[in-house]
Amino acid sequence: MAKKSNRIMVGLVCTVCGSFNYISERNKVNTNEKLTVKKYCPHCRRRTIHKETQKFK
């Protein structure tokens, strides 16, 4: 039987325009705070900060 993983899927939302751009996963045991990553936003056409959200659209 497979071992249950501690990793969860999270969505990344642009903080400038609010568009849902990326899906990533993080370890919920080692990382307690929400994920913030600087990624490229195709709607803003520049690199912006993307924050974690649980809700997938």
C-alpha positions in Angstrom: 0.0 0.0 0.0 1.3 3.5 -0.8 2.3 5.9 1.9 0.1 9.0 2.3 2.1 12.1 1.3 2.4 15.3 3.3 2.4 17.4 0.1 -0.7 19.4 -0.9 -1.6 21.1 -4.2 -2.0 24.9 -4.0 -2.9 27.5 -6.6 -0.8 30.6 -7.1 -2.7 33.9 -7.6 -1.1 37.2 -8.8 -1.3 39.9 -6.1 -1.5 42.8 -8.7 -4.3 41.7 -11.0 -5.7 38.7 -9.0 -5.5 36.2 -11.9 -5.0 32.5 -11.2 -1.8 31.5 -13.1 0.1 28.6 -11.6 -0.4 25.3 -9.6 2.3 24.1 -7.3 2.6 21.8 -4.3 4.2 22.3 -0.9 5.0 20.2 2.1 2.4 21.1 4.8 4.6 19.7 7.6 7.8 21.6 6.8 6.2 24.8 5.5 3.6 26.3 7.9 3.3 29.7 6.3 1.6 30.4 3.0 3.8 30.2 -0.2 4.9 33.5 -1.9 6.8 33.2 -5.1 7.9 35.8 -7.7 6.6 34.5 -11.0 5.7 35.8 -14.5 2.1 37.0 -14.9 0.9 36.9 -18.5 -1.9 39.4 -17.8 0.4 42.0 -16.2 3.2 41.1 -18.6 5.8 41.3 -15.9 7.2 39.4 -12.9 5.0 39.9 -9.8 4.5 38.2 -6.4 2.1 35.3 -6.5 0.5 34.1 -3.2 -0.9 30.7 -2.3 -4.6 30.0 -2.4 -6.5 26.8 -1.7 -9.4 27.5 -4.1 -9.0 26.2 -7.7 -11.1 27.9 -10.4 
